[in-house]
Amino acid sequence: MGTIDRLPIPGSAQEPPPSMPWQPPGGPGGDGEAGSGPGGPVRRPGHRRRVTVIAACVVLVLGAGLGTGLALSSSTTRAAPKKPVSRTSAVAAAVDPGLVDVVATLGYQNALSEGTGMVLTSSGEVLTNNHVIDGATSVKVTDVGSGHTYTAAVIGYDDSADVAVLQAQGASGLKTVTLGLSSKVTIGEAVIALGNAEGKGGTPAVATGKVTALNESITATDEAEHTSEQLTGLIQTNVPLRSGDSGGPLVTTAGTVIGLDTAASSEYQFQSSQSSVTEAFAIPISQAVSVAGQIRAGRASATVHIGAAGFLGIEVAEYTVPFSSTTEAVVARVIPGLPAASAGMAAGDVIVSINGHAVTSPSGIQALLEPYHPGDRVSISWQDPSGQAHSATLVLATGPAE
């Protein structure tokens, strides 16, 4: 099993993702340090940028469509000879109207994240990667077909599968993508990836390649968020995905979607806009749609969260006690005005338990809070740096998607 970074998630032309190599294509970016897949470091193709920095990116668009021009003379008007339209361009023209650009505001991190989404229903249900909207305090989607921008609500997500479903508020009559059968994919098959590369918006960028392996397993990491998850059953390709492609479709030459682009391995240089992608990975569309169906049906589980996330208002780091293997969940930051701050928690405190269950790591906190929603009450115990014990019952606030 290789370790692969999510495609960097482009934030809206505000700043280059902080030391973000390739990450799975998506929106508010990924988590964790770069790992290695069968061919090197892999990152998610999402893209996050700090709001205060402006960056210029050069984007190479592959497979641009060709149109028809008119030549005028003093006596006649005649159509210029038609140039042949490549199959790739024809596929892109057919698929593009069913895509959206996803822009997530990471309010508590003072950052933006941009990725791609696929429209599942004409009423505006959108499939994307969880890491694209992870940590978002608000989300907007721009429909490629109409150019209209909608505020989007997070219907639900499964962080272990890296799948999320959004609802474009007030949307109707949207074009949808055509789903294919990922079970029919074969090694060597030509494929096309479309997405919001570098977060530029507008006509999706196009990249081509071939399927190089099936049923692959990776550890996908997100450098911006320092988190990771194990993904299995993936389609591996040599398509050169870029930041912002996360959540976009991997399609056949017939224009049917067979995968949800989620991660890539590359040596990408933002300053020169050069990359040498050796591996890219997509979640089989049948697998992604199965998770999306559970989310749309409102069926919560140990991994599927429905609706808004409950929020304590703290950032937590894992600390290993010297000369032991014991770990602790230490508060790194308390966000003013939210439940933890109101209870008197401060940076340096150690979270001991939630609802009576012992806590030893940030992931443990996330797992214990997963079933809860804004307005729910949870009891929390902690120790301050002097060793004094504290406890309180907090009412969870509305927080970002996890």
C-alpha positions as CSV (number, residue, x, y, z in Angstrom):
1,M,0.0,0.0,0.0
2,G,1.5,3.3,-1.0
3,T,1.1,6.7,0.6
4,I,-0.4,9.4,-1.6
5,D,-1.0,13.0,-1.1
6,R,-4.3,14.6,-2.1
7,L,-4.2,16.9,-5.1
8,P,-3.7,20.4,-3.8
9,I,-6.9,22.4,-3.7
10,P,-6.6,25.7,-5.4
11,G,-7.9,28.6,-3.4
12,S,-9.3,31.5,-5.4
13,A,-6.2,33.1,-6.9
14,Q,-5.2,34.4,-3.5
15,E,-2.1,32.4,-2.6
16,P,-0.2,29.3,-3.6
17,P,-1.0,26.4,-1.3
18,P,1.6,26.4,1.4
19,S,4.2,23.9,0.4
20,M,1.4,21.9,-1.2
21,P,2.6,19.2,-3.6
22,W,0.1,17.1,-5.4
23,Q,-3.0,16.2,-3.5
24,P,-6.2,14.5,-4.6
25,P,-8.2,16.8,-6.8
26,G,-10.6,18.8,-4.7
27,G,-11.6,21.9,-2.8
28,P,-10.6,22.9,0.5
29,G,-7.5,21.0,0.1
30,G,-6.0,18.0,1.8
31,D,-4.1,16.9,4.9
32,G,-0.8,15.4,6.0
33,E,2.7,15.1,4.8
34,A,3.6,13.9,1.4
35,G,3.9,10.1,1.3
36,S,4.8,7.8,-1.5
37,G,2.8,5.6,-3.8
38,P,4.1,3.1,-6.3
39,G,5.9,5.9,-8.1
40,G,6.6,8.6,-5.6
41,P,4.9,11.3,-3.4
42,V,1.1,11.6,-4.0
43,R,-1.1,14.5,-3.1
44,R,-4.7,15.3,-3.5
45,P,-5.7,17.5,-6.5
46,G,-7.5,20.0,-4.4
47,H,-6.1,23.5,-3.9
48,R,-6.0,25.7,-0.8
49,R,-4.6,29.2,-0.5
50,R,-4.3,31.7,2.2
51,V,-6.6,34.6,1.6
52,T,-4.0,37.3,2.0
53,V,-1.5,36.3,-0.7
54,I,-1.9,36.7,-4.4
55,A,-0.4,34.2,-6.7
56,A,-0.2,33.8,-10.5
57,C,-0.4,30.4,-12.0
58,V,0.1,29.3,-15.5
59,V,-2.3,26.6,-16.6
60,L,-1.8,24.3,-19.5
61,V,-5.2,23.2,-20.9
62,L,-5.0,20.0,-22.9
63,G,-7.5,19.1,-25.7
64,A,-8.9,22.6,-26.3
65,G,-12.0,22.6,-28.6
66,L,-11.9,24.0,-32.1
67,G,-14.5,26.3,-33.5
68,T,-15.6,27.6,-36.9
69,G,-14.6,31.0,-38.2
70,L,-15.8,33.3,-41.0
71,A,-13.6,34.9,-43.7
72,L,-14.9,38.1,-45.2
73,S,-14.1,39.5,-48.7
74,S,-15.3,42.5,-50.6
75,S,-17.8,40.4,-52.5
76,T,-18.6,37.3,-50.5
77,T,-18.9,35.9,-47.1
78,R,-17.9,32.3,-46.8
79,A,-17.3,29.8,-44.0
80,A,-13.7,29.0,-43.3
81,P,-12.9,25.3,-43.7
82,K,-13.9,23.4,-40.6
83,K,-11.0,22.0,-38.6
84,P,-11.5,18.5,-37.3
85,V,-12.6,18.4,-33.7
86,S,-10.7,15.8,-31.6
87,R,-12.5,13.1,-29.8
88,T,-11.1,14.5,-26.5
89,S,-12.6,17.9,-27.3
90,A,-16.0,16.4,-28.2
91,V,-16.0,14.4,-24.9
92,A,-15.1,17.5,-22.9
93,A,-17.9,19.6,-24.6
94,A,-20.4,16.9,-23.7
95,V,-19.3,16.4,-20.1
96,D,-18.5,20.0,-19.1
97,P,-22.1,21.2,-18.6
98,G,-22.5,18.6,-15.8
99,L,-19.7,20.0,-13.7
100,V,-19.3,22.7,-11.1
101,D,-16.4,24.6,-9.7
102,V,-16.4,24.3,-5.9
103,V,-15.1,27.1,-3.7
104,A,-15.0,26.6,0.0
105,T,-14.2,29.3,2.5
106,L,-12.2,28.0,5.5
107,G,-13.2,30.8,7.8
108,Y,-11.3,29.5,10.9
109,Q,-8.1,29.1,8.9
110,N,-8.3,32.4,6.9
111,A,-8.0,30.4,3.7
112,L,-9.9,29.3,0.6
113,S,-10.1,25.9,-1.1
114,E,-11.2,25.2,-4.7
115,G,-12.0,21.9,-6.4
116,T,-14.5,20.3,-8.8
117,G,-17.9,18.6,-8.5
118,M,-20.2,16.5,-10.6
119,V,-23.9,17.3,-10.8
120,L,-26.0,14.2,-10.0
121,T,-29.5,15.7,-10.2
122,S,-31.1,18.6,-12.1
123,S,-32.1,20.0,-8.7
124,G,-28.5,20.6,-7.8
125,E,-27.1,17.6,-5.8
126,V,-23.3,17.6,-6.4
127,L,-20.8,14.8,-5.8
128,T,-17.3,15.8,-4.8
129,N,-14.4,14.8,-2.5
130,N,-14.7,15.3,1.2
131,H,-11.3,16.8,1.3
132,V,-12.5,19.5,-1.0
133,I,-14.9,20.9,1.6
134,D,-13.1,19.6,4.7
135,G,-13.0,22.5,7.2
136,A,-15.3,24.7,5.2
137,T,-17.4,27.3,7.0
138,S,-19.2,28.1,3.7
139,V,-19.3,26.6,0.2
140,K,-20.3,28.0,-3.2
141,V,-20.5,26.1,-6.5
142,T,-20.5,27.6,-10.0
143,D,-22.4,25.6,-12.6
144,V,-20.2,25.3,-15.7
145,G,-23.3,24.8,-17.9
146,S,-25.0,28.1,-17.0
147,G,-22.3,30.1,-15.2
148,H,-24.6,30.6,-12.3
149,T,-23.1,30.6,-8.8
150,Y,-25.1,29.0,-5.9
151,T,-24.5,28.8,-2.2
152,A,-24.2,25.1,-1.3
153,A,-25.1,23.2,1.8
154,V,-23.3,20.1,2.8
155,I,-25.8,17.2,2.8
156,G,-23.3,14.9,4.3
157,Y,-19.9,13.3,3.9
158,D,-17.8,10.2,4.6
159,D,-14.2,11.2,5.4
160,S,-13.0,7.6,5.3
161,A,-14.2,7.2,1.7
162,D,-13.4,10.8,0.7
163,V,-16.9,11.4,-0.6
164,A,-19.2,14.4,0.0
165,V,-22.6,15.4,-1.3
166,L,-23.6,19.1,-1.6
167,Q,-26.9,20.8,-2.4
168,A,-26.8,23.9,-4.6
169,Q,-29.5,26.1,-2.9
170,G,-32.3,27.1,-5.2
171,A,-30.9,25.2,-8.2
172,S,-33.1,23.7,-10.9
173,G,-32.8,22.5,-14.5
174,L,-29.1,21.7,-14.2
175,K,-27.3,19.5,-16.6
176,T,-26.0,16.2,-15.1
177,V,-23.1,13.9,-15.8
178,T,-23.6,10.5,-17.4
179,L,-22.5,7.7,-15.1
180,G,-20.8,4.7,-16.5
181,L,-19.8,1.3,-15.1
182,S,-16.5,1.3,-13.3
183,S,-16.6,-2.5,-13.2
184,K,-16.0,-2.5,-17.0
185,V,-12.8,-0.5,-16.8
186,T,-9.7,-2.3,-18.2
187,I,-6.0,-1.7,-17.9
188,G,-4.7,0.2,-20.9
189,E,-8.1,1.9,-21.6
190,A,-7.8,5.6,-22.7
191,V,-9.4,8.0,-20.2
192,I,-9.9,11.8,-19.8
193,A,-10.0,13.9,-16.6
194,L,-11.8,17.2,-16.4
195,G,-11.6,19.7,-13.6
196,N,-11.1,23.1,-12.1
197,A,-7.3,22.9,-12.5
198,E,-5.5,25.6,-10.4
199,G,-8.9,27.0,-9.4
200,K,-9.2,29.2,-12.5
201,G,-12.8,28.4,-13.1
202,G,-14.6,28.7,-16.4
203,T,-14.2,25.9,-19.0
204,P,-12.7,22.9,-17.2
205,A,-9.1,21.9,-18.0
206,V,-8.6,18.6,-19.8
207,A,-6.0,15.9,-19.2
208,T,-5.6,12.6,-20.9
209,G,-4.0,9.3,-20.2
210,K,-4.6,5.6,-19.7
211,V,-5.6,3.2,-16.9
212,T,-2.4,1.7,-15.5
213,A,-3.8,-0.5,-12.6
214,L,-7.0,-1.4,-10.9
215,N,-8.0,-2.1,-7.3
216,E,-5.2,-0.1,-5.8
217,S,-4.8,0.9,-2.2
218,I,-3.2,4.1,-0.9
219,T,-2.8,6.3,2.1
220,A,-4.0,9.7,0.9
221,T,-2.7,12.6,2.8
222,D,-3.6,16.3,2.8
223,E,-0.6,18.5,3.5
224,A,-2.7,21.5,4.5
225,E,-4.8,19.8,7.1
226,H,-2.2,17.1,8.3
227,T,-4.8,14.3,8.1
228,S,-4.9,11.1,6.1
229,E,-7.1,8.1,5.3
230,Q,-6.8,4.7,3.7
231,L,-8.5,4.4,0.3
232,T,-8.9,1.1,-1.4
233,G,-10.2,-0.3,-4.7
234,L,-8.9,2.7,-6.7
235,I,-8.4,3.1,-10.4
236,Q,-4.8,4.1,-11.1
237,T,-3.9,6.2,-14.2
238,N,-1.1,8.2,-15.7
239,V,-3.3,11.2,-16.2
240,P,-1.5,14.5,-15.2
241,L,-4.0,15.8,-12.6
242,R,-3.4,19.2,-11.1
243,S,-4.5,21.1,-8.0
244,G,-8.2,21.9,-8.2
245,D,-9.0,18.7,-10.1
246,S,-10.2,16.9,-6.9
247,G,-13.8,15.9,-7.2
248,G,-13.8,16.0,-11.0
249,P,-14.7,13.1,-13.3
250,L,-12.5,10.5,-14.9
251,V,-14.3,9.6,-18.1
252,T,-14.1,7.2,-20.9
253,T,-13.7,8.2,-24.6
254,A,-17.5,7.7,-24.8
255,G,-18.0,10.5,-22.2
256,T,-19.3,8.3,-19.3
257,V,-17.9,8.9,-15.8
258,I,-16.0,5.9,-14.4
259,G,-14.2,7.6,-11.5
260,L,-14.0,10.5,-9.0
261,D,-10.5,12.0,-9.2
262,T,-9.1,12.1,-5.7
263,A,-5.3,11.8,-5.5
264,A,-2.1,12.1,-7.5
265,S,1.6,11.5,-7.2
266,S,3.9,14.1,-8.7
267,E,6.8,16.4,-8.5
268,Y,4.9,19.7,-9.1
269,Q,6.5,23.1,-9.1
270,F,4.0,25.9,-8.6
271,Q,6.5,28.6,-9.7
272,S,7.2,27.0,-13.1
273,S,3.8,25.2,-13.4
274,Q,5.7,22.1,-14.4
275,S,4.8,18.7,-13.1
276,S,5.8,15.1,-13.6
277,V,2.8,13.1,-12.5
278,T,3.6,9.4,-12.4
279,E,0.4,8.2,-10.8
280,A,-3.1,9.5,-10.4
281,F,-6.0,7.8,-8.6
282,A,-9.8,7.9,-8.9
283,I,-12.5,6.4,-6.7
284,P,-14.6,4.0,-8.9
285,I,-17.8,5.8,-9.6
286,S,-19.9,2.9,-8.5
287,Q,-18.2,3.0,-5.1
288,A,-18.6,6.8,-4.8
289,V,-22.2,6.8,-5.9
290,S,-23.0,4.0,-3.3
291,V,-21.7,6.2,-0.5
292,A,-23.5,9.2,-2.0
293,G,-26.7,7.2,-2.0
294,Q,-26.4,6.5,1.7
295,I,-25.7,10.2,2.3
296,R,-28.7,11.3,0.2
297,A,-30.9,8.9,2.0
298,G,-29.9,10.4,5.3
299,R,-28.4,7.1,6.7
300,A,-25.7,8.0,9.2
301,S,-23.1,5.4,10.2
302,A,-19.8,5.2,11.9
303,T,-18.2,6.9,8.9
304,V,-21.1,8.8,7.3
305,H,-22.1,12.1,8.8
306,I,-25.4,13.7,7.8
307,G,-25.9,17.4,7.9
308,A,-23.9,20.1,9.7
309,A,-21.1,19.1,12.0
310,G,-21.1,19.9,15.7
311,F,-18.2,22.1,16.7
312,L,-16.3,22.6,20.0
313,G,-14.1,25.4,18.6
314,I,-10.7,24.0,19.3
315,E,-7.7,22.9,17.3
316,V,-6.0,19.9,18.8
317,A,-2.5,18.4,18.4
318,E,-1.2,15.0,19.3
319,Y,1.6,15.0,21.9
320,T,3.7,12.0,22.8
321,V,4.7,11.9,26.5
322,P,8.5,11.8,26.8
323,F,10.1,8.4,27.5
324,S,6.8,6.6,26.8
325,S,4.4,5.6,24.0
326,T,1.5,7.4,25.6
327,T,-0.1,10.1,23.5
328,E,-2.3,13.0,24.6
329,A,-4.7,15.4,22.8
330,V,-3.4,18.9,23.5
331,V,-5.3,22.0,22.7
332,A,-3.3,24.1,20.3
333,R,-5.8,26.9,19.8
334,V,-9.2,27.9,21.1
335,I,-11.5,29.9,18.8
336,P,-13.0,32.9,20.6
337,G,-16.8,33.0,21.0
338,L,-17.3,29.2,20.6
339,P,-18.2,26.5,23.2
340,A,-14.7,25.6,24.3
341,A,-13.7,29.2,24.9
342,S,-17.0,29.8,26.8
343,A,-16.1,26.9,29.1
344,G,-12.7,28.4,29.9
345,M,-10.5,26.0,27.9
346,A,-7.2,27.4,26.7
347,A,-4.2,26.4,24.6
348,G,-2.0,23.9,26.5
349,D,-5.0,22.1,28.1
350,V,-5.1,18.3,27.7
351,I,-8.5,16.8,26.6
352,V,-9.0,13.8,28.9
353,S,-12.5,12.5,27.9
354,I,-15.7,13.2,26.0
355,N,-19.0,11.8,27.3
356,G,-17.0,9.5,29.6
357,H,-14.9,8.0,26.8
358,A,-11.1,8.5,27.2
359,V,-9.3,10.6,24.6
360,T,-5.7,10.2,23.6
361,S,-5.5,11.8,20.1
362,P,-7.2,14.3,17.8
363,S,-8.7,11.5,15.7
364,G,-10.2,10.1,18.9
365,I,-12.0,13.4,19.5
366,Q,-13.3,13.5,15.9
367,A,-14.6,9.9,16.2
368,L,-16.4,10.6,19.4
369,L,-18.0,13.8,18.0
370,E,-18.9,12.3,14.6
371,P,-22.5,11.3,15.6
372,Y,-23.3,14.7,17.1
373,H,-24.8,17.8,15.5
374,P,-25.1,21.5,16.4
375,G,-27.3,22.0,19.5
376,D,-26.3,18.6,21.0
377,R,-24.8,18.5,24.4
378,V,-21.5,16.8,25.2
379,S,-19.6,16.5,28.5
380,I,-15.9,17.1,28.3
381,S,-13.1,16.8,30.8
382,W,-9.6,18.3,30.6
383,Q,-6.5,19.2,32.6
384,D,-4.8,22.5,32.5
385,P,-1.0,22.8,32.3
386,S,-0.8,22.8,36.1
387,G,-2.5,19.5,36.3
388,Q,-5.8,20.8,37.7
389,A,-8.9,18.9,36.4
390,H,-11.9,20.6,34.8
391,S,-15.2,19.5,33.3
392,A,-18.1,21.1,31.6
393,T,-21.2,20.3,29.5
394,L,-21.0,22.1,26.2
395,V,-23.7,22.8,23.5
396,L,-22.0,22.2,20.2
397,A,-22.0,25.0,17.7
398,T,-22.3,24.8,13.9
399,G,-18.9,24.0,12.6
400,P,-17.1,23.1,9.4
401,A,-17.5,19.8,7.6
402,E,-14.8,17.4,8.8
